[in-house]
Amino acid sequence: QSALTQPPSASGSPGQSVTISCTGTSSDVGGYNYVSWYQQHPGKAPKLMIYEVNKRPSGVPDRFSGSKSGNTASLTVSGLQAEDEADYYCSSYAGSNNLVVFGGGTKLTVL
Amino acid sequence: QVQLQESGPGLVKPSQTVSLTCTVSGGSISSGGYYWSWIRQHPGKGLEWIGYIYDSGSTYYNPSLKSRVTISLDTSKNQFSLKLSSVTAADTAVYYCARAPSIVVVTHWGQGTLVTVSS
């Protein structure tokens, strides 16, 4: 059982927007602005898409955005494209004992 | 461009110790300021942080694995390594090595190596 809770699946049509949630506690997501999101295509290594809640690494399209409210972080993908179909994982800093926790992942399907 | 490549045995017997090595190219492991990390992914499942070694030599291990994990750095070979002892079938996973400028920001990943624990 993962420390952070994500919906197992999400979907949207090309051009639409979809939001994936990541729910933790005040000891992780709610306690720090250190939430990251990773995209993983089948058979590939994860790729960093968002860090520190809402920052995009160089090269990541601005269609990807992040936010946080309380103990829940969210990843929004706007203007869905076929290549966005992948698994998405959130992670959060969880303090000096548990350090880093991940969500169970969400499979995004572009219809 | 920094690249990471895992190497090690694909098949390990239960109760044995698995040793994996990550070779870093395109940058020095001694350059400073990075968390050299190991992360695993059980088949069809999510990600699990195993631990890291900072370039100062300090380490952190996931509490659930701490008693069985050792991560070390070999700057002469530009490599870092993972040893996981007393393995069971539950340790069957794809193991990734990674570089993180901060603990929760993994910017560079290896391609991953599948370790299967089976007799």
Interface residues (C-beta under 8 A of the other chain):
Chain A: S2 Y34 V35 S36 Y38 K44 A45 P46 K47 L48 Y51 E52 P57 Y89 S91 S92 Y93 N97 N98 L99 V100 V101 F102 G103 G104 G105
Chain B: K45 G46 L47 E48 W49 Y60 N62 P63 Y96 S102 I103 V104 V105 V106 T107 W109 G110 Q111 G112
